[in-house]
Amino acid sequence: MNRNSLFAALAAALVAGAAAAQDPAEKVFAVRTARPERRTIAQTLVKTGSLAAPAEVALCAKVAGRLASTSLDDGTPVEEGTRVKAGDAVARLDDREYRIARDSAKAAAEAARAVAQDAAREFERTEKLRASNAVSEREYDVARFARDRTAASLVQAEGGLAAAELSLEECVVRAPMDGVVSAKKLHPGAMVSAASEIFGIVATDPLRALFEVPTTALPLLKPGETKVRVTVDAWPDDPVDLVVGEAYPAADPATRTVTVRALLPNPDGKFRPGMYVTGAFALDERADVLVVPFEAVLRIRDRHCVYKVVGGKAVLSDVSVGLRHDDVVEIVSGLSDGDEIVVDGLHRLADGAAVRVAK
């Protein structure tokens, strides 16, 4: 090796030694930073559940007869899936016998009314004659008895007419509520009795979203206030924000859970009873709190810390944390709104390290 090469090697060794001896704190680390934000956050409880109908009825005939038709007033056939409104006529029985019975009862009532009116006039005449002692006490009693008897017969006849008219009305079977026909049990031509089920009807708007939540969460569930985001499994990209309704009064002794419900609007019948749903309950909601990205907080033994950027240096600072919500965590103390904190690259840092904020 010549002299020039020897000097060059010595110079390189001196530079390398100087670089190795450099204080790590003097290195400049590239980091990404952010500032705390103000948000409304909540402790989230996620549970699976299902949709249930608020009411199901078996629609039966109230009178016996032959089933004449199963259609709406406009002639639309009533089948499984037909949407009906409360009061819609969905079936009709052959009412000829009931019309005859009604007409007969009407005639009987008119006859009883005529007899009762005649007996009442006769009693009035007898009562006037009695005042002048023109009739005996016995004749007066007979007239009074005839008046009372015929009046009672009139009431009975009018009751029979009302019953006949009601039976005739019941030949038209009407939907008791808004809903969808879930089952059709009988068809035109069938003979039905007073308890024969013709249709099953299920209410579908709104539906009940039912969830089993642990009893430990009940103190944080406030009916009418606690929000729940419901996602129907069949439409995972179309969540619906609802409010929790009542919790059932008894807990399941086996699972120590309580059924909680929320009402899911369903005006177009998109959702069906029995579908699975997922509910994200917003428990312990807190408004206008300071939050930072979760990855910006370090856990050092029993401490929670962040790196503040102050004068180009990373300053390790203690913070107190609260709720975690999605990808952010609440900062109870230790930071203010204007602080700049490291959110990326913090695991390479030491307290006091020089930093360069990367764009």
Phi, psi and omega in degrees: 000130179280174185295319182298319180294323179296317179296321180295319180294319179296321181295318179296321179295321180295320179295317180296319179296321179294321179295321180293329182277356181296140180294125180303330181295341180274354175290148179254120183257134176279128182224163173247138186235168175206172176243148178303151179239162174257126180216169168259121183233169181204153170289128186254131175243119183255127180223149173267152180204202181210163177266142180223149177284140178289337181202143174224135181229148170261111184274114184246157173287148177261346178230162180270153178160185178267132180289117185270321182203157174227080181207162177282174181300330181273005178092358179293124178297140177266115181229178174301131180098349179291130177273133183231157176251155178303129180095350178296136173283118184249346179203156179222140175260155173298116188253014184298316179296324182287330176291320177298316180296322178294315180297321179295318179293326178293318178295319179296322179292321179294320178295318180295326179293319180295317179296318181294321178294320179295318179294325179292318178295321179296322179293321178297318179295317180295323181295323178292318179294327180295328180296333179255015179059030180275344177233157180278168178296325180296316180297323179295316180296321179297317180295319180293319179296319179296321178298312183293320182295315181290328176295319178293321178296325178295317178299318180296318180293320178293325175295320177296322178295317179297320179294321179293319178295321179294318178298321178295319177297324182288353173291343173260116183268124185244149178292132182278349184199167172290139179175196180234138178290118181262340180204142174240112187266330184230157181232162181307138183103340181286146173272132182239151174254182183289355179234014182284128178279127179260312182227155164252133180235135181237135176280135184234000180218110359276167172263159175264125171265114187251133180226147174259113182246149180294148181297336179294340180272350184301321180299338181265351179270120181244106180305134181084354181233315184295130181270148177219129177265115185257129177240121176279131186305327182288340179229072185295341182261015183228064181290156180235129179271121182234179176240138181295135174267219183281152169264142180298149188288344184236144177268153175285117183294340181277318184256350183057044177236161180234139178282128178241142182234154171223147182267124183256112178300140184212057187294331183260005178071022181296319182266152184235144174303140180098347179291147176279145178223160174239134180240128176255105183273129178269093181268150175051054181292136180231128184261148173053052177254157180278127180229154175226160175302141184301325183287352179277350184258127177262144173253113179242100186055244182261017182249150168247129186225157170226161173260115171274146175261112182229115178060037179078009180242150175268115183253116179288122187231136177284142176224158172252130184252156178240239183285146168257134181223116183054245184254016178234162178227143180286136174254113182280321179204159177108348178223156172236169187301325186273358182292147175252126184236156179277130178243347179215130182095007186287338182286349176267356189268160169230159181302125179092359181293144177284137183229154175234124183281117179277141180277000000 
